[in-house]
Amino acid sequence: MSADFSDYEQRSKLSRRHFVQGLAAGGAVAGLGLWSKPLWALKSPDRPNVLAGTEFDLAIGETPMNFTGRTRTAITVNGSLPAPILRWREGDTVTLRVSNQLPAGSIHGHETSLHWHGILLPANMDGVPGLSFNGIHRGETYTYRLQVRQGGTYWYHSHSAMQEQAGLYGALVIDPADPEPFAYDRDYVVLLSDWTDLNPAALFSRLKKMPSHDNYYKRTVGDFFRDVDKNGLDATSADRKSWGEMRMTPTDLSDVNAHTYTYLINGTTSLGNWTGLFRSGEKVRLRFINGSSMTHFDVRIPGLKMTVVAADGQYVHPVSVEEFRIAAAETFDVIVEPSGQDAFTIFAQDMGRTGYVSGTLAVREGLRAPVPAVDPRPLLTMQDMGHGSRMDHDMSKMKGMEGGCGANMQVQGMDHGNMVSHPASETGNPLVDMQTMSPTPKLDDPGIGLRDNGRKVLTYADLKSTFEDPDGRDPGRTIELHLTGHMEKFAWSFDGVKFSSADPLKLNYGERMRIVLVNDTMMTHPIHLHGMWSDLEDEHGNFQVRKHTIDMPPGSKRSYRVRADALGRWAYHCHLLYHMEAGMMREVRVEE
C-alpha cells in the first residue's frame, strides 16, 4: 500500500510544465523490437511498459492523469495509460491474472473486466460481464487462460460500464509461428485514443439530453448564400428543405469530437511529441491501433508513403497509400522507409476535422517536423446517405412520424434496382428517424472528407487477404441486420430494437453463414463480432479480406461470412462506445 500511495502522491504533484511537455500521462510508450532483440523506444520513467512471456499479473486501479491542465482520475493497468503492451507468441498458452484494485467509491464502479479484442478463445475467457462471465469485482482476481492461435496486432480493453473511455485499453502484439512475409528493422505500436476530463457517465448523460452538443458547425445564412452562388437557388433550397425535414444536419459526422476530446497517441498529447526513432534507410513497422471510444482517425505521414501489410492482425497483399481511415477498434500495420530528412510527422485528424493528434518519427529525440493544417470540414450529402445521386429527390416519399420526433426518412433512390426492404420492426418506430433506400457496398470509396483530396487513400477494396477463404464453403443461410438510430434521442439499435429488448441471434455450431449489414443512419458504425472472424465479401459475394471489425459508412450495405466455430454467448455491437451503451448491441449464441 505504501508504494501505491507514494506513486499516487508523486503523480498528483505533476506540474504545469510537465503537462505542457506531455509527460503527465506517464504512458508515452510504444517501442517494440524483434523478440530476440528488443528495440524499446520511449518508456514511462517509473515502470516497464511492455510485458512479454506467458505469465502476466495485471492490476486494474485508478491513477491521476493530466492531459488538459486539470488532473483527473483515469482507470489504468499497473498504473499505466495506455495499459502495458502485452507480447505473446502464437502457439503458447498464456495465463493472465487480472485483479480489481479499484478503490471503494470509485466513479468507475466496483466491477471491471478485460476483453481481448479479435482474439479466438473460449467464451468464458472473452471478458464480457453478463454474457461470458460475471465480471471481476473489487478485491477479486480473475484468471484468463488462453491458447494463442493467431499472430498479429490486436488490443485489449474493458467491457465494463464505460471504463474504456477512462483509459482502460492497451496494445496486444502476437509474434507469429511462421516467418512474416515482409521485413523491417524497427517496430512501434501507435495507439490512438480519445480522452475527456468528463466522467464518462456524465458524457453519456449529456449525449442523451443534448446529442448535438459538439456540433458547432451548423450551416449559417452566409453558407446558404454561398451555396446559392455555387449551385443555384432551387438546388440549395431543396437541399436545405431535405435536411430540415429530416431534422438533421450534414455537419453531424461524429457525436463527440475535439470540442470535448483531447486526442492521444501512445498516451500523450501532441505537445508531448511521442517519438519513434529511426536510422535513414531503415524499414519501420508501425502498428496502428484505434483504441478510441468514439473517434474515426484519418492518418498520414507527410513525405512518406505507407505500405499496408496487415489489417486487424491478418496479412493483406501490400498496398501503398498516403493516407488511411481507421475506425474505432481497427488495426492496420504499415511499413515506412524514412529517409531524406531527420523528422516526419505522424498526423491523425478526426473525421469531422475538429482536431488532431501528432507524433514524430525522428533520427534523435527532440526533433519535430511541420504539422499540416487540419483538412477542410466535410459535409454529408444525400448520396452519402444512400438516398440517390440527385438532389431533386422526391420529398413526397417522406413519411412523417407521430409526436414530432423527427421525420422517418424513406427517400426514393434513383437506382430502383438497388432498392432495399426494411424489417417490420422499423416501421412507425420512435427509435428510428431515417432509412436508406439505395445502399451500396462503397468498398472503393475512401470515405467522407477523403475523396479527391490529392492523396492516395486506402479503401476496403484495396484490402485483400494473402490467403483464400479459410472455410471454402458457401454460406448456408443469410441474416440481414439494419443499423438504426434516432439522432435527437441518441437511440441506437439493430433493426430498431435496442439491446435490452432484443432476442439473441442464434447460430448453429459449425455452420457457414452470411451477415448482411445495412446502415440506415447518417453515422459511421464500426461493427464487431466477438469470438469469430468476419470475412468481408466483395460486391460479387467473393471472399476479400478477413477482419474482426467491419466499418459501415452511412448508406452502405456490406456482407461478410462467419464460421460459427465458437460455442457460447458472444457480444455483437457497434464499437462506438456510447452507441453500444445506447442499444446498438446484440447477443449471439452459438449452439450445437
FENZIVEN-V526483 format. One record per pair of residues at least 6 apart in sequence whose ideal C-beta (glycine too) atoms are under 6 Angstrom apart, sorted by sequence separation. I is the first residue (numbers start at 1). J is the second residue. D is the distance in Angstrom with one decimal. If there is no record, write none. Layout:
[[I:J:D] [I:J:D]]
//
This chain:
[[18:24:5.1] [33:39:3.0] [43:49:5.1] [77:83:3.5] [78:84:5.8] [88:94:5.3] [126:132:4.3] [129:135:3.5] [136:142:4.5] [158:164:5.1] [268:274:5.2] [278:284:5.2] [326:332:5.9] [338:344:5.5] [383:389:5.1] [387:393:5.9] [426:432:4.9] [538:544:4.6] [574:580:5.4] [64:71:5.0] [74:81:5.1] [157:164:4.7] [196:203:5.9] [206:213:5.9] [243:250:6.0] [349:356:4.1] [400:407:5.7] [401:408:4.7] [450:457:4.8] [485:492:4.5] [537:544:6.0] [573:580:4.5] [124:132:5.5] [228:236:4.9] [266:274:4.7] [360:368:5.6] [535:543:5.6] [536:544:5.2] [31:40:4.0] [64:73:5.8] [65:74:4.3] [123:132:4.7] [124:133:5.5] [227:236:4.4] [265:274:5.0] [309:318:5.4] [348:357:5.3] [398:407:5.6] [399:408:5.1] [484:493:5.0] [536:545:5.1] [14:24:4.6] [31:41:2.9] [158:168:3.9] [574:584:4.0] [62:73:5.1] [63:74:5.6] [307:318:5.0] [308:319:5.0] [347:358:5.2] [399:410:5.6] [446:457:3.9] [535:546:5.3] [536:547:5.8] [100:112:4.9] [115:127:4.0] [157:169:4.0] [484:496:4.7] [573:585:3.7] [62:75:5.9] [63:76:4.4] [114:127:5.0] [307:320:5.2] [345:358:5.4] [346:359:4.4] [358:371:5.2] [397:410:5.9] [422:435:5.5] [446:459:5.5] [481:494:4.9] [482:495:5.2] [533:546:5.3] [534:547:5.4] [28:42:5.0] [29:43:5.8] [113:127:4.7] [156:170:5.6] [397:411:5.8] [572:586:4.7] [29:44:5.9] [305:320:5.2] [306:321:5.6] [397:412:4.5] [444:459:5.1] [63:79:5.2] [65:81:6.0] [98:114:5.5] [113:129:5.4] [155:171:5.4] [156:172:5.3] [534:550:5.4] [572:588:4.8] [27:44:5.7] [60:77:5.8] [155:172:5.4] [343:360:5.5] [344:361:4.6] [443:460:4.5] [444:461:4.0] [26:44:5.0] [154:172:4.2] [171:189:4.5] [356:374:5.8] [393:411:5.1] [394:412:5.1] [443:461:4.2] [569:587:5.9] [570:588:4.5] [58:77:5.2] [59:78:5.6] [125:144:5.2] [312:331:5.6] [343:362:4.2] [420:439:5.6] [29:49:3.6] [153:173:6.0] [171:191:5.4] [418:438:4.9] [569:589:5.5] [125:146:5.6] [311:332:5.7] [342:363:4.7] [353:374:5.2] [528:549:4.7] [113:135:5.3] [152:174:5.8] [300:322:5.8] [353:375:5.5] [537:559:4.9] [113:136:5.9] [151:174:4.7] [300:323:4.1] [310:333:3.8] [338:361:5.5] [415:438:5.2] [526:549:5.1] [527:550:5.1] [537:560:5.9] [567:590:5.2] [111:135:4.2] [112:136:5.1] [308:332:5.8] [309:333:5.3] [343:367:4.1] [345:369:4.4] [353:377:4.6] [387:411:4.0] [390:414:5.8] [413:437:4.8] [536:560:4.6] [566:590:5.8] [121:146:5.0] [151:176:2.9] [299:324:5.7] [342:367:5.7] [343:368:6.0] [344:369:5.3] [347:372:5.8] [349:374:5.2] [388:413:3.9] [389:414:5.7] [405:430:5.6] [409:434:3.5] [410:435:5.0] [412:437:5.9] [413:438:2.6] [526:551:4.7] [527:552:5.9] [535:560:5.5] [111:137:5.5] [308:334:5.3] [309:335:5.9] [343:369:4.1] [345:371:5.4] [388:414:4.2] [411:437:5.8] [534:560:4.6] [535:561:4.3] [564:590:4.8] [298:325:5.2] [406:433:4.2] [525:552:4.7] [110:138:4.6] [306:334:4.0] [307:335:4.7] [120:149:5.1] [296:325:6.0] [297:326:5.3] [524:553:5.0] [306:336:5.6] [532:562:5.4] [128:159:4.7] [129:160:5.7] [218:249:5.3] [296:327:5.3] [127:159:5.6] [304:336:4.8] [522:554:4.9] [51:84:4.9] [75:108:4.9] [218:251:5.9] [519:552:4.5] [166:200:5.7] [217:251:4.6] [532:566:5.5] [49:84:5.4] [50:85:4.5] [51:86:5.6] [52:87:3.8] [165:200:4.0] [476:511:5.6] [517:552:5.6] [519:554:5.8] [531:566:4.3] [100:136:4.5] [102:138:5.6] [118:154:4.6] [215:251:6.0] [290:326:4.6] [292:328:5.2] [476:512:6.0] [477:513:5.2] [478:514:4.4] [479:515:5.4] [480:516:4.3] [481:517:5.7] [482:518:4.7] [483:519:4.6] [484:520:5.1] [485:521:4.5] [117:154:5.8] [215:252:5.2] [475:512:5.2] [519:556:5.0] [54:92:5.2] [100:138:5.2] [117:155:5.2] [162:200:3.6] [256:294:4.7] [288:326:5.9] [290:328:5.3] [475:513:5.1] [482:520:5.0] [483:521:5.8] [473:512:4.4] [475:514:3.9] [518:557:4.8] [531:570:4.5] [25:65:5.8] [54:94:5.0] [55:95:5.4] [56:96:4.4] [57:97:5.1] [58:98:4.8] [59:99:5.0] [60:100:5.6] [61:101:4.0] [100:140:5.6] [116:156:5.1] [290:330:5.4] [304:344:5.6] [530:570:4.3] [303:344:5.6] [471:512:5.3] [517:558:5.5] [530:571:4.7] [24:66:3.9] [59:101:5.0] [99:141:4.3] [114:156:5.5] [214:256:5.6] [289:331:4.9] [483:525:5.2] [214:257:4.9] [301:344:5.3] [516:559:4.5] [529:572:5.0] [97:141:5.5] [98:142:5.3] [115:159:4.3] [288:332:4.8] [113:158:5.7] [214:259:4.6] [301:346:5.5] [514:559:5.7] [515:560:5.8] [97:143:5.3] [113:159:5.0] [214:260:5.6] [287:333:5.3] [19:66:5.0] [113:160:4.6] [300:347:5.6] [514:561:5.5] [515:562:6.0] [527:574:5.9] [528:575:4.8] [96:144:4.3] [112:160:5.0] [286:334:5.2] [111:160:5.3] [299:348:4.7] [513:562:5.7] [525:574:4.6] [526:575:4.5] [19:69:5.7] [95:145:5.1] [285:335:5.5] [386:436:3.3] [388:438:5.6] [297:348:4.2] [298:349:5.3] [512:563:5.4] [12:64:4.9] [14:66:5.5] [60:112:4.9] [94:146:5.4] [109:161:5.0] [283:335:5.5] [284:336:5.2] [386:438:5.3] [432:484:4.9] [11:64:5.2] [27:80:5.1] [386:439:4.4] [433:486:4.3] [511:564:5.0] [27:81:4.4] [93:147:5.0] [283:337:5.5] [433:487:5.8] [27:82:5.6] [108:163:5.4] [295:350:5.4] [296:351:4.0] [431:486:5.2] [509:564:5.8] [25:81:5.9] [92:148:5.2] [507:564:3.9] [90:148:5.3] [108:166:5.7] [281:339:5.5] [509:567:5.7] [280:339:4.6] [88:148:5.1] [278:338:5.2] [431:491:4.4] [90:151:4.5] [431:493:5.9] [196:260:5.5] [384:448:5.9] [432:496:4.6] [196:261:5.7] [431:496:5.5] [194:261:4.2] [195:262:4.8] [429:496:4.1] [194:263:5.7] [195:264:5.6] [302:372:5.7] [378:448:5.1] [425:495:4.9] [426:496:4.4] [193:264:4.8] [378:449:3.4] [425:496:4.7] [423:495:4.6] [425:497:5.5] [192:265:6.0] [469:543:3.8] [191:266:5.4] [439:518:5.3] [465:545:4.9] [464:545:5.9] [465:546:5.2] [505:586:5.6] [509:590:5.5] [406:488:5.6] [463:545:4.2] [278:361:5.6] [504:587:4.1] [505:588:4.8] [506:589:5.1] [507:590:4.8] [509:592:4.6] [90:174:5.8] [436:520:5.2] [499:583:5.0] [502:586:5.6] [274:359:3.9] [275:360:4.8] [276:361:5.1] [435:520:4.8] [498:583:2.9] [504:589:4.6] [81:167:4.2] [84:170:5.9] [85:171:4.6] [86:172:5.1] [87:173:5.1] [88:174:4.7] [89:175:4.8] [90:176:5.1] [91:177:5.1] [475:561:5.6] [499:585:4.1] [82:169:5.7] [83:170:2.9] [90:177:4.3] [270:357:5.3] [273:360:5.6] [275:362:5.4] [492:579:4.3] [75:163:5.0] [82:170:4.8] [188:276:4.4] [270:358:4.6] [275:365:5.9] [492:582:4.5] [493:583:4.7] [75:166:4.5] [76:167:5.7] [492:583:5.2] [493:584:5.7] [74:166:5.6] [75:167:5.2] [107:199:5.4] [263:355:5.9] [265:357:4.9] [471:563:4.9] [490:582:5.8] [492:584:3.9] [494:586:5.6] [74:167:3.8] [75:168:4.7] [257:350:5.8] [263:357:3.6] [265:359:4.6] [257:352:5.0] [186:282:6.0] [190:286:5.2] [258:354:4.0] [185:282:4.0] [254:351:6.0] [257:354:4.0] [258:355:2.6] [185:283:5.2] [186:284:4.7] [187:285:4.6] [188:286:5.5] [189:287:4.8] [190:288:4.9] [191:289:4.7] [192:290:5.2] [193:291:4.5] [194:292:4.3] [253:351:5.5] [254:352:4.6] [420:518:5.9] [441:539:5.1] [184:283:4.4] [193:292:4.9] [194:293:5.8] [253:352:4.1] [191:291:5.2] [184:285:4.1] [194:295:4.7] [85:189:5.9] [192:297:5.2] [82:191:5.4] [442:553:5.7] [442:556:4.7] [439:555:5.4] [439:556:5.8] [441:558:5.4] [171:289:5.6] [439:557:3.7] [436:555:4.8] [169:291:4.2] [325:447:5.1] [72:197:5.1] [70:197:5.7] [182:309:5.1] [67:195:5.2] [165:293:4.4] [68:197:5.6] [164:293:5.8] [250:379:4.4] [250:380:4.1] [323:455:4.9] [322:455:4.1] [153:287:4.3] [155:289:4.9] [322:456:4.7] [323:457:4.7] [324:458:3.8] [321:456:5.1] [155:291:5.6] [321:458:4.4] [385:522:5.5] [35:175:5.4] [319:462:4.7] [39:186:5.5] [316:463:5.1] [317:464:4.9] [316:464:5.9] [316:465:5.9] [317:466:5.8] [184:335:5.7] [315:466:4.4] [239:391:5.7] [311:463:5.2] [238:391:5.7] [33:187:5.7] [32:187:4.3] [192:348:5.5] [235:391:5.3] [31:188:5.9] [30:188:5.2] [152:310:5.9] [30:189:4.2] [154:313:5.2] [247:406:4.5] [153:313:5.3] [217:377:5.9] [152:313:2.8] [246:407:5.1] [245:407:5.1] [246:409:5.0] [385:554:4.8] [386:555:2.6] [384:554:5.3] [385:555:4.6] [384:555:5.9] [153:331:4.7] [153:333:5.5] [82:267:5.0] [81:267:5.1] [68:262:5.7] [67:262:4.9] [118:313:5.8] [329:526:5.5] [328:526:5.2] [327:526:3.8] [329:528:5.6] [67:269:5.7] [330:549:5.2] [329:549:4.5] [327:551:4.0] [314:546:4.7] [41:276:5.3] [312:547:4.3] [30:266:4.3] [312:548:4.8] [29:266:5.7] [28:266:5.8] [28:267:5.7] [248:487:5.8] [27:267:2.9] [28:268:4.3] [25:267:4.5] [25:268:5.0] [28:272:5.9] [22:268:4.4] [28:274:5.4] [329:575:4.0] [22:269:4.8] [328:575:4.7] [328:576:5.9] [22:271:4.5] [22:272:1.7] [20:271:5.9] [248:522:6.0] [211:490:4.2] [208:490:5.1] [294:576:5.2] [207:490:4.9] [293:577:4.0] [207:578:5.6] [204:578:5.4] [204:581:5.9] [126:530:5.7] [165:577:5.8] [164:577:5.9] [118:548:3.8] [131:569:4.6] [131:571:5.8] [128:571:4.8] [123:568:2.7] [123:569:6.0]]
//
